[in-house]
Amino acid sequence: MPVITLHINGAPRVVDIADPAMPLLFVLRDVLGLKGTKMGCTEGICGVCTLIVEGVAQRACQLPVGGLDGARVLTIEGLSAAGEHPVQAALIAADVPQCGYCQPAQVMRAAALLAETPRPDRATVAGAMAEVLCRCGTSARVVDAVLAASRSATIGLSGEARHG
Amino acid sequence: MAERETGARRAGVAGARISRRAVLAGLGGGVVAGGAMLGLSGGGIVLPGYVINAFIAIEADGSIVFACPAVELGQGCTTALAMIVAEEIGADLDRLRVLPAPRDPGRYGNPDFEGHMVTADSKTTRGYFAPLRLAGAQARQALIEAAAMIGDWRTGDLDTVDHAAIHRPSGRRLDFGEIAARTTPRPPHLEPAPRPRAGWRLIGTSPPLPDSRAKVTGQYAYGIDRRSPDALVAVLARAPHPGGQVIEVRDAAARAVAGVEAVVRLEDAVAVVARHTWAALEGARLLDIDWSPAPALSDATCAAALAAALADPARGTTVAAHGDVEAGLTGGARRFAFTLEAPHVSHLALEPLNAEARGETFGLGVAVRSATQSPELDMAFAARTWKTAPFMVATEATAPGGAFGRRVLNDTVRDAARVAKALGRPVQVVRPLRDELRRGQVRPAATQRIEAATDAGGTLTAWRHRIASDSVLARHIASTFEARGRIDNTATDGMRHPYRVAAEHLAWHRCELAPEPGFLRGVSAGHATFAIETAIDRIARAHGRDPLEWRLAHVDAPRGRAVLERAAVRAGWHAGNGGHRGLALMTFRDSWIVTVARLDDAPTPRLAELVIVADVGIAVHPDNVRRQIEGAAVLGLSLAGTERLVFAGGRALIDSVADYPVLRADSLVPITVELIGAETAERPSGAGELGVPTVAPAIANALARVSGTWPERLPFEFALATA
């Protein structure tokens, strides 16, 4: 049984997982109780489990935990204390969420984008956000919110960097 | 304090004795002032605080408690309904707490939904508007009567505003908190009228939605997040084809997966039950199952069956008719006939369907928690499966991650009850998205025929519209199907067009097909409107008439004319400023909508913009109505351009969720939504589905401006001028 250390939201978490193929998604949700990362298609297509590993937006359903020993993982729970990240603030200000299920993933995808590309153009934002499906039809408003956030202050991934 | 609570309860219980009959006569069939007060009685209702009626209690600190009869799906209905209540009471929204109403259709059923507690069909705000105004008015009157006692005032001199009673002559103000601290608000002596519209301060404004922060921080809990600590999780392996039964199962590999606790064989599925989701998924993948053979099912067999049903007059049920349509069709100056086809499409709600079931009361009863649109229908699934009575079934609705009609007939409740019962342990069933796409509910495919005749000037003189499709109601809710005269309104919605015509016949031809029919946002209007609105455009163009002008010449309804006229202005219909435009008009759920699609001037014109003008009556929360219409239009765009399930070899060709392409953030065009008509409306009308159906015909009509030909099949190809 492999024992794996994950640095989740800045804090080390040691997990003992029988199956190293278990995706990070289920380690977070079912083992560690971090349910902000949502389960979608589990095929890497819908993107609603998007989070940030080593500074890069990734789909948690496609990351076998066995390959993540020592990895720095940032989840929606660690991005901000209570929704202060500029992307979150912009989504709240415009009341963008409808059902809200994809919204944590939208936030994480956007946060990764803005950390890398602080002033993206609309097409770049739309391209990145296309990786996270929304069936309520909020995508245009998500793109607007990300652009609005990009015009605000510095946007780093503080949750990950705190103890990184 | 204790005495006061007792007093309030006593008042409530006293009301209960006379409430029951009145509830059925009142809320079930539309509330009228006068006797309706009894219909809103709170007798026996478990609400915290002083119970005023079934919907409203006042807590000791003056907060209002609102028992919300509908499920929040992300459409914002709890906010809209709370606003209606707060408006009447004169309450502050942030001192109003929303609790889910108990599953008690006799008290909480939607008057527009035959008294059922189902959050669907764009019926929530419009159905509950009148009863909730009365309920709120009673609470206002209760507070006024309590304040009058405290201040020794005449009730007629009192009003409520900003969470306080105001004594107009003296200008004195008593906060609801002070009223509740000093006396016991009781159900009022007088039956109050709803607040006159001139006094509205909240309805028609757009206060912030309460859950946005929780949603963007991952704190908002959905059904799948709420598995009980002692519950196992199950994933069912089902046949890839409809109707597949388990012949033989080899489950050694599945049982060997770490975390798998049990394998449960059902007639039509094998459930792998595990301590965590991954083990259940892996176990289900590793099952080796022999299934009964697949049916003869393909796109071709469906098309042939639909065509045969459509061609057989004996299979048609008349939906509406007037005049002599045969004579009209043969006697016109010109005659038109169009055939249109729409495929099976799916919801692809992103939160996997899920339900948790646990045996209770020594196994006699069952408790169900599920991401659902209807605890009442969940109860029906559970009671039938558990073989118990409705009162032995406890239900709890969680927030769903996307509903779109899919969670009305929430069949994972049945699955969860089956597995929990077989195992004798609480189980949450999670259905993978791929399985739902392959085997789940679809908006049934439809083939339609429209025949029409016009006079020499192009005026419509005869209209015959037939739809062949499967039936959700006949398959799943047979009693409702029978009660509605064997017409499935969810297969005929959208047929009733707004155009004046001397003779008309609308008919629906039921055609049973293997894929399981379900409700999808917009239901049959999603294809009926495509047929009608492209047909209208073709008729107008054939006579050399402007499609907007033709429609205005055929629409009498003032609200219909108003949306057309406003959309023309808003979309620059007459401006001729480049770009090709197509429009579509629809009336649906008592609302009106026009969508104008504009193409750009590229060599191969691309869709550049959608302009929508809608009249939803009173828009309680206009920003949210616009969000709903815009989101629905995005679905409409996706359905127009890409979505379809392909069937071949007995099954849907879905080996991955990627096999059902849908529209994403990089394939959107600007969508603007303008609302009109609220000022003169008397009530809200439907808004949740309204944006879906007009998108496809508007685009089709715009494309035809360039090509001269109209697509006759959904989905159809067009390019997007994305941002």
Interface residues (C-beta under 8 A of the other chain):
Chain A: A18 D19 A21 M22 P23 F26 R29 D30 V31 K35 G36 T37 K38 M39 G40 C41 T42 E43 I45 C46 V48 T75 I76 E77 L79 S80 A82 G83 V87 Q88 L91 I92 D95 V96 P97 Q98 C99 G100 Y101 C102 Q103 P104 Q106 V107 R122 A123 A126 G127 M129 A130 E131 V132 L133 C134 R135 C136 G137 T138 S139 A140 R141 V142 V143
Chain B: L73 G74 Q75 G76 P208 L209 D211 S212 R213 A214 K215 V216 T217 G218 Q219 Y220 A221 Y222 I224 D225 V233 V257 A258 G259 H276 T277 W278 A279 L281 E282 H347 L348 A349 L350 E351 P352 A399 P400 G401 G402 A403 F404 V430 P432 L433 R434 D623 N624 R627 Q628 E630 G631 A632 A633 V634 L635 S656 V657 A658 V662 R664 A665 D666 S667 L668 P670 I671 T722 A723
